[in-house]
Structure formats: structure tokens, C-alpha cells
Amino acid sequence: MKSKTVAELLIDLGVTKSHSRPKTSNDNPHVEASYKTLKYCPNFPGQFGSIEDARRFCQEFYVLRLVQPRALPLRDRPPPG
């Protein structure tokens, strides 16, 4: 007995073959990469005291990230603030 290929099984199940990605919240890889960089920053606090604190931290973080040379690893960059 020979089993079906995955493609044949999907056809039998009525699944339409498609190579496109569904629309999700992570459709912008630049934003996702930027968020991950921020999230894993060594001095990223577990919790902010207020929305103003969060905005200040992010503004300083991104200014440092955009101004300083990319060759400098994140762990070696001075902390924001």
C-alpha cells in the first residue's frame, strides 16, 4: 500500500494550495526586528512607572541606536538616559 503525498491529502481535504502569507500583526519585519532589539536590550526595564517613562526610554534608545555606529554591539552601547 502506498500513502498519498501531502499535496494529494490536502486536495482530498479541500485545502487550497497557496504560497501567500496571511495578514498578521508581524507583517512589517523592520518593526518586528526593532521591537526585538528593544525588548532584549540589557537595560530594558521589566516594567515602566508610567507611559511617559516608556516614551522617554524608547526615544532615547532609538536616538542612540540610529546615531551610534552599527558596528558597536548593543551590550557595549551606553544605556539611554
N, C-alpha and C positions, 0 to 999 in steps of 0.2 A: 504494500500500500504506500502510495506517495502522498505526502502532505502538500497542501496548497502553499503558494508563495504568499507573503504578506499582502502584496498588491491584489492578488486574487481574493483573499479573505476580505479585504476592505471593500472590494467591489460587491461581493456577496452580501456584506452588511449594509450596503448603501452609502458608504462613506465616499464623499467626493474628493478626488486627489487634488491637492493644492500645494503650491510652494510658497504662498504668501503668508506673512505673519499676521496674526490678529492684532487689532489695535489695543494696545495696553498702555499702562502708565509709564512704561520704560521704553517708549519709542524713540527717545532722544538720548543716544549713547553719550553725548557730551555732558548732558546734565547728570546722567547716572554716574559717569566717571567722576565728575566734580563732587557729587554728593558722597561717593565712597571715599574720596580723598579727604574730604572734610570730616567724615564720620570716624575715620581711622587715624586722625591727627592725634599725636600723643597728648596734647593738652586740651583736647575736646572734652568739655565737662559732661558729666553724666546727666546733669540737669541744670537748666538756666534759672536764675532767680526771677526773671521777667522777660517779656518779649523784647524790651529794649536791650537787655543784656545779650540776648541771642542775636539781635540785629547788629549790635556793636561787634561781637565776636566774629560774625560772618563777614562783615565789611572789612575788618582788619585782616582777617585770614585771606580773603581774596585779593586785597591790595598787595599783601606780601607775596602771595602766590603769583600774581601777574607781574610784579615789579622785579622780584629776585630772579636770578638766572635759574633755568630749569635743571642745570647740572647739579645743583645743590640738593641733596636728598632732603625730604621733608623733615626727618628727625633732626637734621643739622640746622634747620632754619630757626631763627629766633621766634619765640611764642608771640602771638598777637597781644597787643595791649601793654 
